[in-house]
Amino acid sequence: MVKKQQSNKKSILMDLIFYAALPYFIWKFGREPFGDYIAMLITTIPGFVYTIYSFIIDKQFNFTGIFILGTLAIGTTVDLLSGSAEQMIWNGVYLSLFYSSFYFVLLVMKRPVSLYFAIDFVYLQGHERKASKTLFFQKGIFKWFQYIQVIYIIRGLFMSGLTVFLLKNYGLDGYGEMLVFKQIANWIFSGLIIGLFFYINIPVQNYIVKQENQLQNNNNNITREESKVVAE
């Protein structure tokens, strides 16, 4: 437990450094020598490098890995093609709305990305993908992955709205503060999502216990029937 708490604290500290502190420092001291657009592009480098590093260290492959690398590639491409600092921010808003729409489509199709993230995670714990997928689609369990999908959608909409609000009220000069506010909001949503992922373990365990009890009852019934046959 102590190691886990230390790991969580280290993760929060690293997020703060690479997603907020370093980008803020680069923006504040890089605008004058590089200009707004180049400085803003450079602010994305620490987060990009840290995400790739975490991807390799955590061994997130298959769906999760493809998803992470795909979103990184799309985001980086959009940033490079933006052409100006303000357009880069607006493109980030549009991209966030696109992901929210994408998540909504998957929600309606009943294919939440959170479920496939969970399959990859338990696979690293030694569980077969096919068995995990069958388990997670069971009634009483699946709905929780849909709830997480809804939070993904809300997060995208909220972050887009927050970005627009800060941009309109503070302009490019407030980009450094924007990074901090967005990171804090991201932590709040991430905490909620992680909490739900942990909670899913409860309905999963309840389902497993129910299945085991049902199997035991069936075995007991078979044993009683066999005993009756032998007695007769």
Secondary structure, DSSP 4 states (H G I P E B T S, - for coil): -HHHHHHHHHHHHHHIIIIIIHHHHHHHHHHHHH-HHHHHHHHHHHHHHHHHHHHHHTT--HHHHHHHHHHHHHHHHHHHHH-SHHHHHHHHHHHHHHHHHHHHHHHHTT--HHHHHHHHHHHHTT--HHHHHHHHTSTTTHHHHHHHHHHHHHHHHHHHHHHHHHHHHH-GGGHHHHHHHHHHHHHHHHHHHHHHHHHTHHHHHHHHHHHHHHHHHHHHHHHHHHHHHHH-
